[in-house]
């Protein structure tokens, strides 16, 4: 079993499977946060950025509100992980933060405030807790 992890309280012994209509399409990992499944051919329906074989960069498929909401959620995720106790100073951590920052920038930056869902996905272990609450769709919090 791999040994490298991003945080002391996030191990390879406690992972989450990401399902789409009951079919595994990804999982959490304590080193990269998430990864896609190796085979999810024709398992995702109704998602514009799924080619039938691969997940594509969703940016060109999202409207401005969706980009803003995603950028908000990713910025919140990035800050939460950066403040998480027990984060290890490893190359993968810096790389993940850089990739999150680059994607937020590609989305147009994080501006606006959005609500997180009160419903949780059940991801409560270690750094995965920051993936637990999605953004409530289409509702920007008034300033």
Buried (B, 14 or more C-beta within 10 A) or exposed (E): EEEEBBBBBBBEEBBBEBEBEEEBBBBBBBBEBEEEBEEBEEBBEEEEBBEEEEBEEBBEEBEEBBBBBBBBBBBBBBEEBEEBEEBEEEEBBEEBBEEBBEBBEEBBEBEBEBBBEEEEEEBEBBBBBBBBBEBBEEEBEEE
